[in-house]
């Protein structure tokens, strides 16, 4: 579609913004890119020099926030852009981030700093949201004298993330297409409009033929249909606008009236536009009345009659007729709205002036394949049937039925009812009165909710979306519940649940069952409840709580960690050199691949170092220690850290000449004051000398009081020999 001769082009995204300042004859300019949000997408700024230079020129740049926020919507960037000799154009690409929030388009900027007598410039990137509802298409007509052009303006309610298309055609009203109104040049009376991402306005022109006949004003209609990636308002199947060919022959005003022909899904409302060709200098009152066609009053629509009064200067009014819904599959039906009375200021040709409403069966049905089915801004019933379908209700209180297959059901605005049927279905919930229906055994299903959400019966998984501080609650099944970027409270209820807090300072409550609680980033509070629970922590600010007798619980930590009361097990994760400490219970402590300090504390502990050069402190009672790979140290801080016979500590994998036994904190001779060192005597028997260490039959024994009897022992499983260098006495 071409621009109208003699006037500016249609509205759209600007290519290049003006420079911020101009300090010399040369200047920079930065483009304003439009791009869809999402990880993997880039906002690519084109940086242009107004003239080439004979030598290279470099300019520093940095991004800055607009409504988009660095770290949430895009990755902040600073750097230098360099133009080689003769070069006038370069690019800066900025990575975008993805979210699931329904939001308006957002912006951020790129500032190029001036240098070398070249002025700086600023460009603005527009991030188009791909998570929200589709834009609404509207159309508005106008009136023009004979020999001029009627301009129909087609608008999107918001910028779209993807290209939007809609078909149009010009229909005869009281004026005849291609006779009274015709096309010209590349402006056709029928075709397809395409809105590029970021574009919101298109215009269709129709040329009014010129004649010398004195006649009443005549009209044509521009009808829009088959929208792609956009919707019509009020449940309409198509929308139209009235354009007027205004008579300029003869004497006086030949004012007329027209009524639109709405096409709408059943169960919604038919909105008739009643339009005067020209405003009146006095009020105008019109009478109207609906009448049945193939659609019957009381069964398909509610009858209406009354008066419309146009104030001075007003040219447009509306009559809204409520439609009734049924469950019957049927062909389209029609009814009329007629103008039954009008004053002398209005001229009407012989016959009545009326509009024809077409009611289309309100159920949108898929096929046996994978369908993408979209509703309207009004009430819809959408049935996917077989196949992996995507159902979108948009506005209105919709009913979405997935049926067989792994379906995605997104009710959109309104209080929607969604039933996935068999298969592993996903539900998008955005209103607190949305309902999800799943029968037992119909698959593993997931709810993605941008509001506080509780899983209903037979639904397994819940994912919170957006950035708000909202909460999620499970049911009696084994649920997987995932938080969003806000501060969430996640409750598993009963069942073997997996709770993932993600970003934010979250509170996780396992309830009954063997649960996994992972707070994610942020300082989180976690309580497993009853059952054998697993806690995943990544920072020292996390707080864990377990009641006495509430199961055998495990902490998996990527940071230094000391077990709190009533926790049994600790496993260090990752590769960092971090430490783990037990409590008074019989703990099981496992290191990671780093160099760990593992301390059992009181209790008969089982400690494994993993790979890395670890230091292991068993502590009180009979502990079982395994160093794992690496050169490990087994540290004893007092003679009470190990006992005799069944109360002695066991080292399962001591490696002579690699690992070390560290006894230097123990006084080898309790008779003398101070801390005396031990004397390793190999296999020899004690000689009643305090401070002797001997090794025989896998047992290292120590005599600290000189009575020739062992005072404590350490079992080195599987070994027949160790060396004095293996002991740090």
TAZIFEN-V797190 format. One record per residue. N is the residue number from 1. PHI is phi as a letter, one per 20 degrees, with the letter a starting at -180 (none if undefined). Layout:
# TAZIFEN-V797190
N;PHI
N;PHI
This chain:
# TAZIFEN-V797190
1;none
2;e
3;f
4;f
5;g
6;n
7;c
8;f
9;f
10;f
11;f
12;a
13;f
14;f
15;e
16;c
17;e
18;f
19;f
20;f
21;b
22;c
23;d
24;a
25;f
26;d
27;b
28;d
29;b
30;c
31;f
32;c
33;f
34;d
35;b
36;f
37;f
38;q
39;g
40;n
41;e
42;c
43;e
44;d
45;e
46;e
47;d
48;d
49;e
50;f
51;b
52;e
53;d
54;e
55;c
56;f
57;c
58;c
59;c
60;e
61;b
62;b
63;e
64;b
65;f
66;d
67;e
68;e
69;d
70;f
71;n
72;d
73;d
74;b
75;e
76;g
77;b
78;c
79;r
80;c
81;d
82;d
83;d
84;f
85;g
86;n
87;e
88;c
89;b
90;b
91;c
92;c
93;d
94;d
95;f
96;d
97;d
98;d
99;b
100;d
101;f
102;e
103;b
104;f
105;g
106;c
107;c
108;b
109;d
110;c
111;d
112;e
113;e
114;f
115;a
116;l
117;m
118;d
119;f
120;f
121;b
122;c
123;c
124;d
125;e
126;d
127;e
128;e
129;f
130;d
131;d
132;e
133;f
134;f
135;f
136;e
137;e
138;c
139;c
140;c
141;e
142;b
143;d
144;b
145;f
146;g
147;n
148;d
149;d
150;f
151;d
152;e
153;d
154;d
155;c
156;e
157;f
158;b
159;f
160;d
161;f
162;c
163;f
164;d
165;c
166;b
167;e
168;c
169;b
170;e
171;d
172;f
173;d
174;f
175;e
176;d
177;f
178;m
179;c
180;f
181;c
182;b
183;e
184;b
185;l
186;e
187;e
188;e
189;e
190;b
191;r
192;c
193;e
194;c
195;e
196;f
197;g
198;n
199;e
200;c
201;c
202;c
203;c
204;d
205;d
206;c
207;e
208;e
209;f
210;d
211;b
212;d
213;e
214;e
215;b
216;f
217;g
218;c
219;c
220;c
221;c
222;d
223;d
224;d
225;b
226;l
227;f
228;c
229;m
230;b
231;c
232;e
233;f
234;l
235;m
236;f
237;e
238;b
239;c
240;b
241;c
242;e
243;d
244;d
245;e
246;e
247;f
248;c
249;d
250;m
251;d
252;n
253;d
254;d
255;f
256;c
257;c
258;b
259;c
260;f
261;d
262;f
263;c
264;b
265;f
266;f
267;n
268;d
269;c
270;e
271;d
272;e
273;e
274;d
275;c
276;e
277;f
278;b
279;f
280;d
281;e
282;c
283;g
284;c
285;d
286;d
287;e
288;b
289;b
290;e
291;b
292;f
293;c
294;f
295;e
296;d
297;g
298;n
299;d
300;d
301;b
302;e
303;g
304;c
305;b
306;q
307;c
308;d
309;d
310;e
311;f
312;g
313;n
314;e
315;c
316;c
317;b
318;c
319;c
320;d
321;d
322;f
323;d
324;d
325;d
326;c
327;d
328;e
329;f
330;b
331;f
332;f
333;c
334;c
335;b
336;d
337;c
338;d
339;e
340;e
341;b
342;b
343;e
344;f
345;f
346;d
347;d
348;c
349;f
350;g
351;n
352;e
353;d
354;b
355;d
356;d
357;e
358;d
359;e
360;e
361;g
362;f
363;e
364;d
365;d
366;e
367;c
368;f
369;e
370;e
371;d
372;d
373;d
374;c
375;e
376;c
377;e
378;d
379;f
380;c
381;d
382;c
383;d
384;f
385;l
386;f
387;n
388;e
389;d
390;d
391;d
392;c
393;e
394;l
395;f
396;n
397;e
398;e
399;d
400;d
401;c
402;f
403;m
404;f
405;o
406;e
407;d
408;d
409;d
410;c
411;f
412;m
413;f
414;n
415;e
416;d
417;d
418;c
419;c
420;f
421;m
422;f
423;o
424;e
425;d
426;c
427;d
428;d
429;d
430;c
431;c
432;f
433;e
434;f
435;c
436;d
437;c
438;c
439;e
440;f
441;m
442;e
443;o
444;e
445;d
446;c
447;d
448;d
449;c
450;e
451;c
452;g
453;c
454;c
455;f
456;e
457;f
458;m
459;d
460;e
461;c
462;c
463;c
464;e
465;d
466;n
467;c
468;f
469;e
470;c
471;c
472;c
473;c
474;e
475;c
476;e
477;e
478;e
479;e
480;d
481;c
482;c
483;e
484;d
485;e
486;e
487;e
488;d
489;d
490;d
491;c
492;e
493;m
494;e
495;o
496;e
497;d
498;d
499;d
500;c
501;f
502;m
503;f
504;n
505;e
506;d
507;d
508;d
509;c
510;f
511;m
512;e
513;o
514;e
515;d
516;d
517;c
518;c
519;f
520;m
521;f
522;n
523;e
524;d
525;d
526;c
527;c
528;e
529;m
530;f
531;o
532;e
533;d
534;d
535;d
536;d
537;c
538;c
539;b
540;f
541;f
542;f
543;c
544;d
545;c
546;c
547;e
548;f
549;m
550;e
551;o
552;e
553;d
554;c
555;d
556;d
557;c
558;e
559;c
560;g
561;b
562;d
563;f
564;e
565;f
566;m
567;d
568;e
569;c
570;c
571;c
572;e
573;d
574;n
575;c
576;f
577;e
578;c
579;d
580;c
581;c
582;e
583;c
584;e
585;e
586;f
587;e
588;d
589;c
590;c
591;e
592;d
593;e
594;e
595;e
596;d
597;d
598;d
599;c
600;e
601;m
602;f
603;o
604;e
605;e
606;d
607;c
608;c
609;f
610;m
611;f
612;o
613;e
614;d
615;d
616;c
617;d
618;f
619;m
620;f
621;m
622;e
623;d
624;d
625;c
626;c
627;f
628;m
629;f
630;n
631;e
632;d
633;d
634;d
635;d
636;d
637;e
638;b
639;f
640;e
641;f
642;b
643;d
644;d
645;l
646;f
647;e
648;e
649;f
650;c
651;d
652;e
653;b
654;g
655;d
656;g
657;m
658;c
659;e
660;c
661;e
662;d
663;d
664;f
665;e
666;e
667;f
668;f
669;c
670;f
671;f
672;e
673;f
674;n
675;d
676;e
677;e
678;f
679;d
680;e
681;d
682;m
683;e
684;g
685;f
686;g
687;d
688;m
689;d
690;f
691;n
692;e
693;c
694;c
695;c
696;b
697;l
698;m
699;d
700;e
701;d
702;c
703;d
704;d
705;c
706;m
707;e
708;m
709;c
710;f
711;d
712;b
713;c
714;c
715;e
716;d
717;f
718;n
719;d
720;d
721;b
722;c
723;c
724;f
725;f
726;f
727;d
728;e
729;e
